[in-house]
């Protein structure tokens, strides 16, 4: 597989402004060229498990990190997380919830399901850019994933 095509970050976000800001933040550290953006939970599940319109995708190509919003159309981010963490093929993929929800029950449920990190989106642009840049650098460049992850 061509290493320039390796998927590093999967961003599942339905808000175009948040997608734009996230990509801009990742661009600051040259991490935006290996990002796949999906706009709803159903599309995310199809992509991750190589089903539906993504049935021809090589499902051995897994992201180094999934940035996942909770409030997604069609299938919620919590349900996407549940499916990822309950499947042997995908449970080791690091998932960071990147959401505006600071609800205790959402945070608790995500950690119970095995989320690796839960980040409440900062409202200020500069803070948002800093948070996303640091997340991208950590998960893509610094984190040592388990073998077969």
N, C-alpha and C positions, 0 to 999 in steps of 0.2 A: 504494500500500500504506500502511496506517495505521502511522505511525512508532511508535506505542505497542506495536505487535505485532511489531516487528522483532526477530528472533532475534539476541541478542548473544553468549550463552554456551551452548555445548552441553556438558553434563557427562555423561560416560559412566562410570558407577560402579555396581557391584553391591552394595556394602556400605551398608546403610541408615544406619548411624552416620556414615560418611564423607560421605554425601550430605547428611545433616542438618548436620554441621559445616561443610561447604563452603557450603551455602546460608546458614547463619548468618553466616559470614565475609563473604560477598558482600553480605548485608543491611546490614552495618555501613556500607557505602558506597553504599547504595541501588542495588545492581546485581543483586539477586535476582529482580526482577520480569520480567526478560527472559532467564531461564534455562530451557532444556529439559533434563530429566533422562531418560536412558535407562539401562537396567539390564544390558544385555549387548551383545556385539559384533555379533551378527546384527541386532539392532534398530537399532544405530547405523548400520550399513551401509545398511539399508533406509531409514532416515530421511535420511541424507546424500545418497543417490542416488535418493530418491523412488521406492522400490520396495516391493513387498509391501503391508503395511497402510498405508504412507505414500505409495502411488502417486499419490494426489491432491494431495500437498503440492507447493507451488510451490518447485521446486529452485533457483530463482534467489535465494531467500531463504537466504543462507548465514550461518553464525555468524561473529562477529568473532574468536572463539577456541574451540577445542575442548579441554576438559580431559579427558584420556583415561587411564583406569587400564590397566595391562597385564594383570592377572589377572582376565579377564572370562569368564563362561560363554559357551558356544556358539562364539564366535569371539574369539580373543585380541586384546588391544589392539594388539599388534605387527602382527597381520594387518590390523586396521582401519587402522592407520597406513600400512601398505604400500599398501592400496587407495586411500586418500586421496591419498597423495603420488605415486602412479603414474597418476592420472587428470587429464587436462588441465583438467577442469571444477573440480577441488577441490584441486589441488596447492598453490595459493597460500594456502589457509586455514591460519592458524597453529595448530599443535597443540602443546600442552604435556602431556607425560606427567606425571601426578600419581599416584605409586605408592609402595608400601612396598618395592619391589624396588630394592636397591642393587647388584645383581649387575652386574659389569663387562660381561658379554656382553649383557645387556639394554640397558644404556646405550649400548654401542658399536653394537649393531644399530639402535636407534632413531635415533641420529645418522646412521648410514649410510643410513637410509631417508628422512631429511630432517626429523626432528622439530625444532621450533623451540626447545624447552626441555625439560629432564628434571629433575623435582623429586622427591626422595625425601620422602615425607610425614613431617613431624616427629611424634613421638609425643606431645609436650606440647600440650595444647589451645591455650594462648595462642600458641605458636609456629605451630601449624597455621593458626589464624585470621589471624595476621599474614601468613604466606606467601600464603594464598589471597586475602586482601584486596589485597595488593600486586600479585599476578598479575592479578586482575580489573581493578584501576585501570589498570595498564599497558596490557593488551591492548584493553580497551574504550574507555578515554578518551585514552590518550597515543599509542599506536602508530598510525602512518600506513600503512595497507595499500596495496599496489599497486592500480592501477586494475583493474577487472574481477575483483577478488578476492572 
